[in-house]
Amino acid sequence: MTRTRVVLLAACAAAFLAPAALACPKGYSYAGLYSPSRASGIAATISLLETPVAFGQTSHVASWVGVGGPGLGPNGADEWLQAGVATFGGSGGRLYYELARPGAPPQYQELASGIVPGTKVRVAVMELPYARDQWIVVSPAGMSGPFYLPRSHRAWAPIATAESYAETHRCNRYAYRFDGLQLARGDGTWRTMQRAETLQDPGWRVRRTGAAFSATAA
């Protein structure tokens, strides 16, 4: 076998054994479930199935529940509230919430750190039943808010999702589990999230079982 052929086969084998190095697009990608109807909040128990790693100074991975989104506020403004677990670089999991209100940059607030695989974190975002457009975050760190989100009353279909932001084509490492998915009613009570649509960008795999799902690298 010629040296040229050996080098070529070795290169092909490396590409086959490490497809993730070639397959990941830059930017944001998501994998999760979203409600087909509007609700007053969402809750889930989130856990890490392995230690996440985000490659690059600005890259991150996260798992969260939330409402709203880019362009979904009044007059097309960005408006959202989400809560979950995020990892930047090779650091451990961090419990956080993120708030975006019209006319202001998003605010990231860390609530706890040191979240490791196997730890179960129950998080929820919900509109207060007695205060229209006022939202709170509920987590093991306690209650955060209320936050005023104009014109948000019964405006959004909640989502539970994993998220990856890659600054290069090198794939971040991630694997998350969401259990006990619930949607909030207007009176403050909760119901199981039985109907849901799947969000699955390239590079992700979603496996759903009842009111739970996993989001892992494809």
VOLUMSE-991558 format. One record per residue: x, y negated, z negated of N, C-alpha, C in turn; residue in three letters; residue number from 0. Coordinates in steps of 0.001 Angstrom, whole numbers, plus 524288, in hexadecimal, padded with zeros to 5 digits. Atoms other than C-alpha are relative to their C-alpha. Layout:
! VOLUMSE-991558
X, Y, Z, X, Y, Z, X, Y, Z, Ala, NUM
...
END
This chain:
! VOLUMSE-991558
80354, 804AD, 80000, 80000, 80000, 80000, 80372, 7FB29, 80000, Met, 0
7FCB6, 8049A, 7FF9B, 805CC, 7F2E6, 803D5, 7FF25, 7FC60, 7FB62, Thr, 1
80061, 803AF, 80452, 808A2, 7E855, 7F9E4, 7FB88, 7FC27, 800DC, Arg, 2
80438, 803AA, 7FECA, 7FF32, 7DF2C, 800E4, 7FABC, 8024B, 7FE95, Thr, 3
80501, 7FD79, 80121, 7F438, 7E910, 7FF9F, 7FF37, 8008D, 7FA23, Arg, 4
8006D, 7FF81, 805B5, 7F72A, 7EB43, 7F126, 7FE49, 7FADB, 7FD98, Val, 5
8016A, 8051E, 80213, 7F672, 7DCAC, 7EE7B, 7FA5D, 7FEB2, 80139, Val, 6
8055B, 80116, 7FE6F, 7E9A9, 7DB81, 7F60F, 7FC21, 80315, 7FCB2, Leu, 7
80387, 7FCC5, 80326, 7E354, 7E6E6, 7EEBC, 7FFD8, 7FE1F, 7FA5D, Leu, 8
7FFE1, 801EF, 8055E, 7E7CB, 7E168, 7E1B7, 7FCBC, 7FB19, 7FF6E, Ala, 9
80322, 804C8, 80029, 7E1A9, 7D44F, 7E4D8, 7FA3C, 80136, 80041, Ala, 10
80585, 7FE7C, 7FF9F, 7D4EA, 7DAC3, 7E8DA, 7FE12, 80264, 7FAF1, Cys, 11
80181, 7FD8B, 804F3, 7D4BC, 7E2DC, 7DC66, 7FF3B, 7FBE7, 7FBC6, Ala, 12
8008A, 80423, 803F6, 7D6EB, 7D6C2, 7D403, 7FAFC, 7FCFA, 800BC, Ala, 13
804D5, 802D1, 7FEF8, 7CBB2, 7CFC9, 7DAA5, 7FB49, 80334, 7FE80, Ala, 14
80456, 7FC93, 8015A, 7C2DD, 7DB8B, 7D895, 7FF60, 8007B, 7FA25, Phe, 15
8002E, 7FF29, 8059E, 7C668, 7DD64, 7CA53, 7FEB7, 7FAFC, 7FD0A, Leu, 16
8011E, 804F4, 802A5, 7C4C0, 7CEDD, 7C725, 7FCC2, 7FC6E, 80371, Ala, 17
8032A, 8032D, 7FC7C, 7B988, 7C9D9, 7CF9C, 7FE58, 7FAE2, 7FDA7, Pro, 18
801CE, 804CC, 8027A, 7B5C1, 7BF9E, 7C58B, 80392, 7FB69, 80146, Ala, 19
7FC65, 80439, 7FEED, 7C1F5, 7B7F2, 7C8EC, 7FEBC, 7FD4F, 80529, Ala, 20
8012C, 80222, 7FAE2, 7BC72, 7B5CA, 7D68B, 7FA51, 7FE59, 80096, Leu, 21
80599, 80035, 7FEF3, 7ADC5, 7B5BD, 7D4AA, 7FD34, 7FB57, 7FD9E, Ala, 22
802F8, 803E0, 802F7, 7AA5F, 7AA60, 7CBBC, 80023, 7FA9C, 8027C, Cys, 23
80021, 8055F, 7FE04, 7A5E2, 79D52, 7D121, 80148, 7FC27, 7FBA0, Pro, 24
7FF17, 8041B, 803CA, 7AA21, 790D7, 7CA66, 7FAC7, 7FD86, 7FE79, Lys, 25
804AD, 802BC, 801B9, 7A03F, 7892A, 7C29F, 7FC9B, 80332, 7FC65, Gly, 26
803B0, 7FD8C, 8039B, 79426, 78D59, 7BB20, 7FD5E, 804C4, 8026F, Tyr, 27
8033E, 7FB8A, 7FE79, 78D3B, 79A7E, 7BBC2, 7FCF6, 801C3, 7FB31, Ser, 28
8039B, 7FEBB, 80442, 7821A, 7A015, 7B3AB, 7FDC0, 80579, 8009B, Tyr, 29
802AD, 7FAF3, 7FFFB, 77B75, 7ACCE, 7AFDF, 7FC6A, 8003D, 7FB46, Ala, 30
80393, 7FFC7, 80463, 76F39, 7ADE4, 7A7BF, 7FA64, 8009E, 801B2, Gly, 31
8059C, 7FFB4, 7FF04, 76074, 7AD21, 7A708, 7FD95, 7FAAF, 7FF00, Leu, 32
802DE, 804CB, 80101, 7572B, 7A1C1, 7A80B, 7FA2A, 8010F, 80039, Tyr, 33
805A5, 7FF51, 8004E, 748D4, 7A090, 7A4E8, 7FD72, 7FE19, 80507, Ser, 34
802D3, 801E6, 7FB69, 73F8C, 79F8F, 7B090, 7FC04, 7FBCC, 7FEA8, Pro, 35
803C4, 803F5, 801AD, 7371D, 7964C, 7A882, 80276, 7FC76, 7FBE3, Ser, 36
7FE04, 803C0, 803C6, 73923, 78A88, 79FD4, 7FEEE, 801D2, 7FA72, Arg, 37
800A4, 7FE99, 80582, 73AC8, 78C19, 79130, 80277, 7FBC2, 7FCAB, Ala, 38
7FE2F, 803FD, 803A4, 73E31, 7843F, 78525, 8052A, 8015D, 7FD67, Ser, 39
7FAED, 7FE99, 80227, 74B16, 78AFD, 78263, 8015E, 80599, 80131, Gly, 40
7FE16, 7FABD, 7FF04, 7531C, 79761, 78310, 803D7, 8017B, 7FBBA, Ile, 41
7FC75, 7FDF7, 803FC, 75A95, 79FFB, 7798A, 8024A, 8052F, 801D2, Ala, 42
7FD85, 7FAFC, 7FEC2, 7640E, 7AB62, 77AC9, 80451, 80112, 7FC0F, Ala, 43
7FB76, 7FE64, 8030E, 76E2F, 7B2FB, 77333, 80462, 8013C, 803D1, Thr, 44
7FBA7, 7FF8F, 7FC53, 77B32, 7B1BB, 77A5F, 80495, 802BB, 7FD62, Ile, 45
7FB3A, 7FD8D, 801EE, 7870F, 7BA74, 778B1, 803E7, 80092, 80471, Ser, 46
7FBCD, 7FF27, 7FC44, 7942A, 7BBDD, 77F81, 80125, 805DA, 80040, Leu, 47
7FEC5, 7FA7A, 7FF5C, 7969C, 7C966, 78524, 805D7, 800F4, 80065, Leu, 48
7FA4A, 7FFD5, 80001, 7A50E, 7C678, 786BD, 801F8, 7FA80, 7FF01, Glu, 49
7FDCA, 8052F, 800E4, 7AE57, 7BB4C, 78405, 80038, 7FCFF, 80521, Thr, 50
7FFEC, 802F8, 7FB1D, 7ABE7, 7B0EE, 78E77, 80548, 7FD4B, 800C1, Pro, 51
7FB55, 802FE, 7FEAA, 7B743, 7AA6A, 79575, 7FEB4, 7FC89, 804A7, Val, 52
800BB, 803AC, 7FBB6, 7B670, 79E49, 79DF3, 80563, 7FE19, 801BF, Ala, 53
7FAD2, 8013F, 7FE02, 7C241, 79BE2, 7A6A3, 8001A, 7FA68, 80211, Phe, 54
7FF86, 8056E, 7FE4E, 7C656, 78DAF, 7A83F, 7FEAA, 7FC45, 7FBAA, Gly, 55
800AD, 803DA, 80426, 7C65E, 78160, 7A02A, 7FA5C, 7FE32, 7FF60, Gln, 56
80561, 801ED, 80054, 7B86D, 77D73, 7A37D, 7FBF4, 8044C, 800AF, Thr, 57
803B2, 7FBB7, 7FF3F, 7B261, 78AD6, 7A5CA, 7FD6E, 80187, 7FAD2, Ser, 58
80297, 7FE0B, 804A8, 7A882, 7908B, 79C57, 7FC17, 80437, 8017F, His, 59
8045E, 7FC65, 7FF76, 79E97, 79B58, 79A71, 7FC5C, 7FF11, 7FB63, Val, 60
803C6, 8010D, 80423, 7922A, 79A89, 7926F, 7FB37, 80372, 800AC, Ala, 61
80511, 7FD54, 7FFEA, 7854F, 7A102, 78F0C, 7FC46, 7FCA2, 7FCD3, Ser, 62
80350, 803C1, 802AA, 779BE, 79894, 78B84, 7FA43, 800A2, 8016F, Trp, 63
8058E, 800A4, 7FECE, 76B28, 7962C, 78AE7, 7FF00, 7FA2C, 80063, Val, 64
800DC, 8058D, 7FF7B, 7659A, 78945, 78F43, 7FB5C, 7FE96, 80356, Gly, 65
80438, 8023B, 7FCDB, 75BDD, 7807D, 7961B, 80228, 7FB4F, 802F6, Val, 66
7FE66, 8046B, 7FCDF, 75CFD, 775FD, 7A072, 8047D, 8015B, 80394, Gly, 67
7FBA7, 7FF13, 7FC85, 7686D, 7742C, 7A9A4, 8014D, 7FB32, 80336, Gly, 68
7FE94, 8046C, 7FCA6, 76F12, 76B53, 7B393, 7FB6C, 7FE56, 80379, Pro, 69
80431, 80216, 7FCBE, 764F8, 7629F, 7BA26, 7FA8A, 80135, 7FE2D, Gly, 70
8052F, 7FE64, 801CA, 759AB, 767DC, 7B1FF, 7FD88, 7FC37, 7FC1C, Leu, 71
80236, 803E5, 80379, 75793, 75BCD, 7A99D, 7FCDA, 7FBF3, 802EF, Gly, 72
80320, 80420, 7FD83, 74F99, 74F88, 7AC5E, 802E2, 7FD86, 8049C, Pro, 73
7FDD8, 80277, 7FB4E, 751E6, 74A0A, 7BA01, 804FE, 802A9, 801EE, Asn, 74
7FB92, 7FD01, 7FE17, 75B8D, 754D1, 7BD2C, 804E5, 7FF9F, 7FCAB, Gly, 75
7FB7E, 8006C, 80380, 76476, 7521D, 7B197, 8017C, 80565, 7FDE2, Ala, 76
7FE45, 7FB38, 8029D, 76C8C, 75CC9, 7AB32, 7FDE0, 80002, 7FA6D, Asp, 77
80231, 7FF9F, 80548, 765F2, 7618D, 79ED0, 7FFB0, 805BD, 7FE86, Glu, 78
80050, 7FA93, 801C6, 767F4, 76E20, 79751, 801B1, 80079, 7FA58, Trp, 79
7FE34, 7FE76, 8052E, 76A2E, 774B6, 78A4A, 80114, 805D1, 80026, Leu, 80
7FE86, 7FA78, 80010, 7715E, 78193, 788CD, 8031A, 8012A, 7FB11, Gln, 81
7FD0D, 7FE56, 80493, 77763, 7895F, 77DB9, 801E7, 8058D, 800E4, Ala, 82
7FDE1, 7FAC3, 7FF37, 78031, 7953D, 77DA5, 80598, 80069, 7FE30, Gly, 83
7FA95, 7FED7, 80160, 78E2C, 79A15, 77D41, 8036D, 7FEDD, 804B8, Val, 84
7FC7E, 80176, 7FBBA, 79947, 79474, 78583, 80599, 80187, 7FEAB, Ala, 85
7FA72, 7FED5, 80094, 7A77E, 79823, 787B9, 80307, 7FCCD, 803F9, Thr, 86
7FC9B, 8031B, 7FCA4, 7B209, 78F36, 78D35, 8056B, 8026A, 7FFE6, Phe, 87
7FAEA, 7FD7A, 7FFD2, 7BEBE, 7953D, 791EC, 7FFD7, 80546, 7FD4E, Gly, 88
7FFDA, 7FB03, 802D4, 7C288, 7A090, 78922, 7FE41, 7FF89, 7FA66, Gly, 89
801C0, 800CC, 80564, 7BC4F, 79B06, 77CCD, 7FB5F, 80388, 7FECA, Ser, 90
80470, 7FCD6, 80190, 7B1E5, 7A20A, 7750A, 7FADA, 7FD69, 8014D, Gly, 91
8052A, 80211, 7FEE3, 7A343, 7A033, 77671, 7FE90, 7FB94, 7FC48, Gly, 92
80190, 8048A, 80311, 79D9C, 79346, 771C8, 7FA1F, 7FF2C, 8007D, Arg, 93
8058C, 80143, 80016, 78F8D, 790FA, 76DD6, 7FF62, 7FA2E, 8011F, Leu, 94
80075, 80576, 7FE70, 78AE5, 78453, 7741F, 7FA7D, 7FEC7, 801CC, Tyr, 95
80472, 801A7, 7FCD4, 77FE4, 77C67, 779AF, 801D8, 7FB9E, 80394, Tyr, 96
7FECF, 80431, 7FC54, 78012, 7731A, 78536, 7FAF5, 7FD28, 8014A, Glu, 97
8048D, 80354, 7FF36, 776C8, 767C2, 7870A, 80124, 7FC1F, 80458, Leu, 98
7FFA3, 803F0, 7FBDB, 774CE, 75FA0, 79351, 7FAF5, 7FCE8, 8001C, Ala, 99
80483, 80372, 7FFD2, 76BCD, 753ED, 79321, 800A0, 7FC16, 80475, Arg, 100
7FFB3, 80386, 7FB80, 7685D, 74AC3, 79E5B, 8037C, 7FB41, 7FEF5, Pro, 101
7FCB7, 80497, 80067, 77296, 74051, 7A0A0, 804B6, 80088, 7FC7E, Gly, 102
7FB94, 7FF38, 80386, 77CBF, 7465D, 79787, 802E2, 80501, 80184, Ala, 103
7FD20, 7FB36, 7FECB, 7879C, 75067, 7995B, 7FE76, 80466, 7FC4D, Pro, 104
8013C, 7FB97, 8037D, 7854D, 75E24, 793C8, 8035F, 7FFE2, 7FB17, Pro, 105
7FD4C, 7FFD2, 80502, 7890B, 75FB2, 78583, 800A5, 805B0, 7FE51, Gln, 106
7FEC9, 7FAB9, 801DD, 78FCD, 76C45, 7813C, 8012D, 7FFB6, 7FA2E, Tyr, 107
7FF3D, 8000A, 805A1, 78F1A, 76F39, 772B0, 80135, 80587, 7FE1B, Gln, 108
7FE88, 7FAE3, 80216, 7966F, 77A9A, 76C90, 7FDE7, 80091, 7FA77, Glu, 109
80260, 7FF09, 80516, 78FA0, 780B8, 760D8, 80310, 803E3, 7FCB6, Leu, 110
7FCF0, 7FC11, 802C4, 79891, 78C28, 75D4E, 803D7, 8025F, 803DA, Ala, 111
7FC10, 7FD93, 7FCB1, 7A45C, 79385, 76273, 80136, 80575, 7FDF5, Ser, 112
7FE52, 7FAD5, 801BF, 7AAB3, 7A0E4, 7616F, 7FC1D, 80455, 80106, Gly, 113
803CF, 7FBE9, 7FEC0, 79F92, 7A8B1, 7678C, 802BD, 8043B, 80337, Ile, 114
7FD2B, 7FBAE, 7FD93, 7A4D2, 7B60A, 76B68, 7FC23, 80405, 8021F, Val, 115
8037B, 7FBE9, 7FE02, 79F41, 7C1B1, 772FB, 7FD7B, 80316, 7FB95, Pro, 116
802F8, 7FD2C, 803F5, 794C8, 7C8AA, 76B30, 7FCD7, 7FC79, 7FC6F, Gly, 117
802FD, 803BD, 80325, 7901D, 7BC6C, 76419, 7FB00, 7FE7C, 802E3, Thr, 118
80502, 80169, 7FDA4, 781B4, 7B9C2, 766B3, 7FE60, 7FA96, 7FE26, Lys, 119
8014B, 8056B, 80127, 77D92, 7AB94, 76770, 7FA81, 7FEDE, 8020C, Val, 120
80558, 8014F, 7FE77, 76F27, 7A7C8, 76786, 7FFA4, 7FA23, 800CE, Arg, 121
80067, 80594, 7FEC5, 76CE7, 79ABB, 76E44, 7FABE, 7FEED, 80287, Val, 122
804F6, 80196, 7FDA8, 760CB, 79349, 7726C, 80011, 7FA2D, 8010B, Ala, 123
8014C, 80582, 7FF1C, 75CE8, 7866C, 77882, 7FA11, 7FFC2, 8006F, Val, 124
805B1, 80046, 7FFF2, 74EEA, 781FB, 77684, 7FE26, 7FA6C, 7FF33, Met, 125
80296, 80502, 800DF, 745F6, 7763E, 77722, 7FCE3, 80054, 7FAF1, Glu, 126
802F7, 80010, 804D9, 74044, 77273, 76A0F, 7FA2A, 7FFC5, 80134, Leu, 127
80590, 7FFD4, 7FEB5, 731C2, 775C5, 76A26, 7FCFD, 7FB24, 7FE5D, Pro, 128
802C2, 804A7, 801E5, 72E2A, 7693C, 76306, 8026E, 7FAF2, 80201, Tyr, 129
7FD54, 804B3, 7FE18, 7371E, 75FDF, 76A6D, 8014E, 800BF, 805C5, Ala, 130
7FF5B, 7FF74, 7FA5A, 735DF, 75EFB, 7792F, 80558, 7FDF1, 801D3, Arg, 131
7FAF7, 80162, 7FDA7, 742DA, 75E90, 780B4, 80485, 7FFFD, 7FC1A, Asp, 132
7FBDB, 7FF9B, 803EC, 74AAE, 76107, 7743D, 801AE, 805C1, 7FF95, Gln, 133
7FDF4, 7FAA9, 7FFBE, 7537E, 76D1C, 774B9, 80419, 800EF, 7FBC5, Trp, 134
7FC0E, 7FE74, 803D2, 75BF4, 77486, 76B12, 802F1, 804CD, 801F2, Ile, 135
7FCEA, 7FB3E, 7FF57, 7668A, 77ED9, 76B5F, 80017, 802D4, 7FACB, Val, 136
7FFC5, 7FCD2, 804B8, 765D0, 789EB, 76187, 8042B, 80433, 800DE, Val, 137
7FBA7, 7FC56, 7FF7F, 771F3, 79243, 75F33, 801C5, 801AC, 7FA93, Ser, 138
7FDF3, 7FEA8, 8052E, 77998, 798D6, 75430, 8025F, 7FB5C, 7FD20, Pro, 139
7FDEA, 804B3, 8027F, 77F48, 78B46, 751A5, 7FBB0, 7FC84, 7FDCC, Ala, 140
8045A, 8031D, 801E5, 771B0, 7861B, 74E62, 7FCFC, 7FD7B, 80472, Gly, 141
80317, 802C4, 7FC12, 768E4, 77CA5, 7559B, 802DA, 7FB0E, 801B4, Met, 142
7FDCC, 804CE, 7FDD8, 76E08, 771EE, 75E97, 7FBB1, 7FD03, 802C5, Ser, 143
80414, 8033D, 7FDB9, 765AF, 7669C, 7630F, 7FC87, 7FDAF, 7FBC1, Gly, 144
80262, 7FFA8, 7FAC3, 75B52, 76292, 765AE, 8028A, 7FC4B, 803EE, Pro, 145
7FE05, 80306, 7FBA0, 75F5F, 75D68, 772FC, 7FB6A, 7FE64, 80374, Phe, 146
80431, 801EC, 7FCA4, 7566B, 754E8, 77B1C, 80176, 800D2, 805B9, Tyr, 147
7FF4C, 7FF04, 7FA6E, 75563, 759BB, 7892D, 7FB1B, 7FE1C, 802D0, Leu, 148
804B7, 80250, 7FDB2, 74BFA, 750E2, 7909C, 7FD95, 80368, 8043C, Pro, 149
8032C, 7FD2D, 7FC2A, 74130, 75761, 79891, 8015B, 805D5, 8004C, Arg, 150
7FE7E, 7FA7A, 8000F, 745B4, 764DC, 79483, 7FBA9, 803A1, 7FE31, Ser, 151
80435, 7FCBF, 8021D, 738E2, 7699A, 78E8D, 7FDAE, 80377, 80444, His, 152
80209, 7FC12, 7FC59, 73500, 77625, 795A9, 801DF, 7FF0C, 8059A, Arg, 153
7FDFD, 8016A, 7FAD7, 73DAF, 771DE, 7A0EB, 80380, 80433, 80263, Ala, 154
7FBD3, 7FC9D, 7FE16, 7477B, 77D03, 7A204, 7FEF1, 805C8, 7FF08, Trp, 155
7FFF0, 7FA52, 800A8, 7489C, 78BA5, 7A3DB, 80537, 8017D, 7FD7F, Ala, 156
7FB1D, 7FEF1, 802C6, 752C2, 7903A, 799D3, 80350, 8042E, 802B1, Pro, 157
7FC45, 7FC62, 7FDB3, 75ED2, 79816, 79D68, 8039B, 8022A, 7FBCB, Ile, 158
7FBDB, 7FD94, 80327, 7682A, 7A18E, 796C5, 8040B, 801FF, 803DD, Ala, 159
7FC3B, 7FEC2, 7FBEB, 774CA, 7A301, 79E34, 8059B, 8001E, 7FE00, Thr, 160
7FA5B, 80065, 8008E, 78340, 7A5A6, 79E6C, 801F3, 7FC3A, 80424, Ala, 161
7FDE9, 80410, 7FC86, 78BB1, 79B5A, 7A4FA, 805E4, 80086, 80056, Glu, 162
7FA5A, 8001A, 7FF44, 7994C, 79AF9, 7AAB5, 8016F, 7FB4C, 80349, Ser, 163
7FDC9, 80431, 7FCCC, 7A0D8, 78F31, 7AF69, 805BC, 80143, 800F9, Tyr, 164
7FAA5, 7FEA1, 7FE8C, 7AD59, 79280, 7B6CD, 80268, 7FB81, 80304, Ala, 165
7FD5B, 80447, 7FD45, 7B6DD, 787D8, 7BAC9, 80369, 80204, 80476, Glu, 166
7FD0D, 7FD90, 7FBC5, 7BE2C, 7917A, 7C38C, 7FCE5, 804B0, 801F3, Thr, 167
8028E, 7FB48, 7FE0A, 7BAB9, 79DC8, 7CB1E, 80113, 804BE, 7FC85, His, 168
7FF18, 7FBBB, 803A9, 7BF95, 7A61A, 7BFD8, 7FB2E, 800C1, 7FC9F, Arg, 169
804F0, 7FEF8, 802B6, 7B40D, 7ACAE, 7B949, 80098, 7FF95, 7FA11, Cys, 170
80064, 7FFCE, 805A8, 7B0AF, 7A9C3, 7AB38, 7FE20, 80568, 7FE54, Asn, 171
801C2, 7FAF3, 80219, 7AE0F, 7B58A, 7A281, 7FB8E, 7FF14, 7FC2C, Arg, 172
804A3, 800F6, 80327, 7A0B8, 7B6AF, 79C18, 7FC88, 804DE, 7FFE7, Tyr, 173
80403, 7FBEE, 8007F, 79648, 7C027, 7974B, 7FCA8, 7FE8D, 7FB4D, Ala, 174
80382, 801DD, 80415, 78A67, 7BBEA, 78F7A, 7FB21, 8036C, 7FFA0, Tyr, 175
804EC, 7FD49, 800F7, 77E3C, 7C1D8, 7898E, 7FC21, 7FC1B, 7FDAA, Arg, 176
80447, 80338, 8020B, 77142, 7BAC8, 7873D, 7FBB2, 803B1, 7FE28, Phe, 177
80431, 7FCBF, 80234, 76743, 7C14D, 77E4B, 7FBB0, 7FC8B, 7FDC7, Asp, 178
8044D, 8029E, 8029D, 75A02, 7BD94, 778D8, 7FE63, 7FAEC, 80286, Gly, 179
80183, 804C4, 7FD46, 75676, 7B3B0, 7834E, 7FA5D, 7FE8C, 7FEAF, Leu, 180
8052A, 801ED, 80159, 74ADE, 7AB6C, 77F0C, 7FF2F, 7FA8E, 80243, Gln, 181
80188, 8052D, 7FE45, 7438E, 79F90, 78428, 7FC89, 7FD7B, 7FBE1, Leu, 182
8030D, 802CF, 803EA, 73D96, 79517, 77B7A, 7FAD6, 7FE26, 8024D, Ala, 183
8050C, 80240, 7FEA6, 72F42, 79198, 77C19, 7FFBF, 7FA65, 7FE03, Arg, 184
80095, 80571, 8018F, 72A83, 783B1, 77A61, 7FEE3, 7FF3A, 7FA3E, Gly, 185
8013E, 8007C, 80592, 7261B, 78681, 76C6D, 8048A, 80197, 7FC7D, Asp, 186
7FB6F, 7FE93, 80319, 733BE, 78AB9, 76826, 800AD, 805CD, 7FF13, Gly, 187
7FF66, 7FA57, 80074, 7315D, 7996A, 76886, 8030D, 8020B, 804C1, Thr, 188
7FCAE, 7FDB4, 7FBFA, 7394C, 7A2B4, 770F5, 7FD87, 804E0, 8024D, Trp, 189
801BD, 7FB3B, 7FD65, 7364B, 7AD61, 77AD7, 8048E, 80261, 802FD, Arg, 190
7FBDC, 7FD4C, 7FD25, 73ECF, 7B79C, 7814C, 8001F, 7FE41, 805B1, Thr, 191
7FF57, 8017D, 7FA8B, 74428, 7B393, 78E7B, 7FF8E, 804F0, 8035C, Met, 192
80107, 7FB33, 7FD23, 73DF5, 7BE62, 79686, 800CA, 7FF60, 805DF, Gln, 193
7FF62, 8010D, 7FA6D, 73DB7, 7B857, 7A420, 80492, 7FC4D, 800C6, Arg, 194
7FB6E, 8034B, 7FF11, 74A3B, 7B2B1, 7A97B, 80211, 800F0, 8057C, Ala, 195
7FD58, 7FFA4, 7FAFD, 75166, 7B000, 7B61A, 805E5, 80068, 7FF07, Glu, 196
7FA63, 7FF1F, 800A6, 75F96, 7B3F5, 7B805, 80332, 7FBE8, 802E9, Thr, 197
7FC1B, 80371, 7FDAA, 76A9E, 7AA76, 7BAA3, 80521, 802FB, 8001E, Leu, 198
7FB39, 7FCE2, 7FF9C, 776C1, 7B160, 7BFC3, 80360, 7FE01, 80485, Gln, 199
7FC5C, 801E7, 7FC0F, 7819E, 7AA4D, 7C6F4, 80405, 8042D, 80157, Asp, 200
7FBDE, 7FC3C, 7FE98, 78C74, 7B1BB, 7CE2A, 8042A, 80051, 7FBBC, Pro, 201
7FC1B, 7FF1A, 80411, 79640, 7B7B8, 7C4CF, 7FDBE, 801A9, 7FAD2, Gly, 202
802AB, 7FE7D, 804D4, 78C1B, 7BAC3, 7BA4B, 7FC94, 804D4, 800E1, Trp, 203
803D1, 7FBBC, 7FFE1, 783AC, 7C67D, 7B701, 7FC64, 7FF6C, 7FB4C, Arg, 204
803EB, 80062, 80421, 77708, 7C562, 7AF28, 7FD39, 8053C, 7FF78, Val, 205
802E4, 7FB33, 8011C, 77122, 7D169, 7A8BE, 7FBF1, 7FEB4, 7FBCF, Arg, 206
8042E, 8016E, 80392, 763E1, 7CF4D, 7A261, 7FD53, 804C9, 7FDC3, Arg, 207
80315, 7FBF4, 80299, 75CDE, 7D7DD, 79876, 7FC28, 7FD4E, 7FC64, Thr, 208
803FE, 8029F, 8031F, 7500B, 7D248, 79361, 8015A, 7FA4E, 7FF29, Gly, 209
7FEDC, 80567, 80151, 7528E, 7C58E, 78C33, 805CD, 7FF44, 7FEC2, Ala, 210
7FA61, 80059, 800BB, 7614F, 7C73E, 78D14, 802BB, 800C3, 80535, Ala, 211
7FCE7, 7FF04, 7FB55, 76BF0, 7C71F, 79750, 805C7, 7FF3A, 7FED1, Phe, 212
7FA5E, 800F5, 80043, 77A98, 7C790, 79942, 801A2, 7FD31, 804F6, Ser, 213
7FDCA, 802D2, 7FB87, 7826F, 7BEAD, 7A243, 805DB, 800EA, 7FFE7, Ala, 214
7FA89, 7FE7F, 7FFE4, 78FAF, 7C3E2, 7A634, 8024F, 7FEFD, 80561, Thr, 215
7FD70, 80087, 7FAF3, 799A8, 7C2C3, 7B0F8, 7FE67, 80480, 80385, Ala, 216
801AE, 7FBF3, 7FC43, 79562, 7CA1A, 7BD33, 80486, 80391, 8016D, Ala, 217
END
